[in-house]
Amino acid sequence: MTTPTERTKAVEQTRDFLRMLAAADEVTIPGKVQTVATGLLKHFPLDVDLDVSASVLPGIWAHPVRGRG
């Protein structure tokens, strides 16, 4: 079960990972992107989590569009 701390950490680390990828000239370690992405997705919020968050904080989150993972 994912805790709120793990979920928040996953969102923060995913943001950092995407910033790193956006700034990189090239990715040179085969499989590293997939390994990091898999680890980040382990605790990344699901649609149900976003749905609950959107219900409580509609100014921060929107309800997810169904069928988009």
Rosetta silent file (secondary structure, phi, psi, omega in degrees, C-alpha in Angstrom):
SEQUENCE: MTTPTERTKAVEQTRDFLRMLAAADEVTIPGKVQTVATGLLKHFPLDVDLDVSASVLPGIWAHPVRGRG
SCORE:     score description
SCORE:     0.000 S_00000001
   1 L     0.000  133.353  179.836    0.000    0.000    0.000 S_00000001
   2 L   -84.328  132.325  178.676    1.316    3.415   -0.945 S_00000001
   3 L   -89.335  162.070  175.993    1.449    6.003    1.809 S_00000001
   4 H   -56.985  -37.339  178.774    0.789    9.728    1.291 S_00000001
   5 H   -64.168  -44.063  178.431    4.508   10.381    1.863 S_00000001
   6 H   -63.864  -40.369 -179.388    5.502    7.850   -0.818 S_00000001
   7 H   -64.934  -45.451  178.736    2.943    9.292   -3.238 S_00000001
   8 H   -63.239  -43.415  178.664    4.157   12.865   -2.700 S_00000001
   9 H   -61.227  -39.666  178.880    7.773   11.768   -3.050 S_00000001
  10 H   -62.809  -41.648  178.849    6.931    9.996   -6.332 S_00000001
  11 H   -65.361  -44.592  179.536    5.375   13.170   -7.752 S_00000001
  12 H   -63.563  -45.258 -179.025    8.372   15.270   -6.680 S_00000001
  13 H   -68.466  -33.806  177.105   10.906   12.776   -8.004 S_00000001
  14 H   -66.153  -41.804  175.840    9.022   12.402  -11.280 S_00000001
  15 H   -58.176  -46.480  179.437    9.106   16.171  -11.754 S_00000001
  16 H   -63.066  -41.162  179.184   12.870   16.139  -11.128 S_00000001
  17 H   -63.111  -44.636  179.276   13.347   13.193  -13.492 S_00000001
  18 H   -66.308  -36.975  175.441   11.402   14.908  -16.279 S_00000001
  19 H   -62.972  -41.991  178.703   13.415   18.105  -15.771 S_00000001
  20 H   -62.591  -45.307  178.796   16.628   16.085  -16.034 S_00000001
  21 H   -62.853  -40.252 -179.311   15.447   14.411  -19.240 S_00000001
  22 H   -65.167  -31.134 -177.983   14.369   17.741  -20.707 S_00000001
  23 H   -90.585  -12.672 -175.374   17.803   19.247  -20.041 S_00000001
  24 L   -75.280  139.399  174.536   19.842   16.227  -21.188 S_00000001
  25 L   -73.581  -36.843  177.117   21.639   16.316  -24.520 S_00000001
  26 L  -161.012  157.770  176.275   21.380   12.522  -24.692 S_00000001
  27 L  -104.345  120.312 -170.547   20.656    9.515  -22.507 S_00000001
  28 L  -111.085   -3.938 -179.404   23.688    7.240  -22.540 S_00000001
  29 L  -105.637  104.852 -177.993   22.940    4.475  -20.037 S_00000001
  30 L   -56.707  132.582  177.022   20.802    1.786  -21.719 S_00000001
  31 L    83.850  -12.053 -176.750   17.805    0.795  -19.625 S_00000001
  32 H   -65.484  -41.815 -179.953   18.337    3.550  -17.025 S_00000001
  33 H   -61.025  -45.283 -179.667   15.305    5.564  -18.127 S_00000001
  34 H   -64.613  -40.268 -179.854   13.067    2.510  -17.914 S_00000001
  35 H   -64.131  -46.112  179.419   14.454    1.531  -14.503 S_00000001
  36 H   -65.936  -44.053 -179.377   13.928    5.000  -13.033 S_00000001
  37 H   -60.296  -42.711  179.157   10.465    5.327  -14.625 S_00000001
  38 H   -61.895  -42.825  178.205    9.371    1.968  -13.194 S_00000001
  39 H   -64.009  -40.196  179.637   10.516    2.989   -9.711 S_00000001
  40 H   -68.381  -38.099 -178.259    8.699    6.320   -9.918 S_00000001
  41 H   -69.929  -18.509 -177.855    5.476    4.742  -11.145 S_00000001
  42 L   -55.568  -39.145 -177.348    5.388    2.361   -8.165 S_00000001
  43 L  -119.059   12.468 -179.060    3.885    5.073   -5.945 S_00000001
  44 L   -69.167  143.019 -177.199    2.638    7.538   -8.567 S_00000001
  45 L   -58.254  137.631  174.945   -0.994    8.614   -8.023 S_00000001
  46 L   -87.734  170.606  177.707   -3.652    6.530   -9.747 S_00000001
  47 H   -56.940  -37.811  179.816   -6.811    7.980  -11.316 S_00000001
  48 H   -63.246  -37.645  177.876   -8.740    7.145   -8.141 S_00000001
  49 H   -66.026  -42.988  178.523   -6.242    9.199   -6.112 S_00000001
  50 H   -65.414  -37.965  179.671   -6.578   12.139   -8.515 S_00000001
  51 H   -62.461  -45.793  178.282  -10.356   11.826   -8.433 S_00000001
  52 H   -63.905  -44.810  179.607  -10.441   12.045   -4.634 S_00000001
  53 H   -61.561  -40.174  179.310   -7.979   14.951   -4.658 S_00000001
  54 H   -66.092  -33.915  178.350  -10.045   16.802   -7.260 S_00000001
  55 H   -66.566  -36.060 -176.971  -13.171   16.384   -5.139 S_00000001
  56 H   -88.429  -35.200 -175.794  -11.476   17.933   -2.126 S_00000001
  57 L  -129.076   68.290 -175.763   -9.242   20.479   -3.897 S_00000001
  58 L   -65.917  -17.388  176.146  -10.899   21.446   -7.195 S_00000001
  59 L   -81.324  -10.863 -179.245   -8.718   24.541   -7.466 S_00000001
  60 L  -109.192  -43.895 -174.990   -5.596   22.357   -7.483 S_00000001
  61 L  -120.716  152.350  171.997   -6.608   19.108   -9.244 S_00000001
  62 L  -110.735  154.616  175.406   -9.032   18.201  -12.023 S_00000001
  63 L   -66.229  136.155 -178.101  -10.897   14.935  -12.280 S_00000001
  64 L   -67.193  151.024  174.469   -8.978   12.592  -14.562 S_00000001
  65 L   -81.705  122.867 -176.159  -10.248   11.789  -18.043 S_00000001
  66 L   -62.597  143.855  175.805  -11.202    8.121  -17.996 S_00000001
  67 L    87.542   10.976  179.866   -9.261    5.692  -20.154 S_00000001
  68 L  -113.891   24.167  176.603   -5.957    7.560  -20.079 S_00000001
  69 L    81.781    0.000    0.000   -4.129    5.394  -17.522 S_00000001
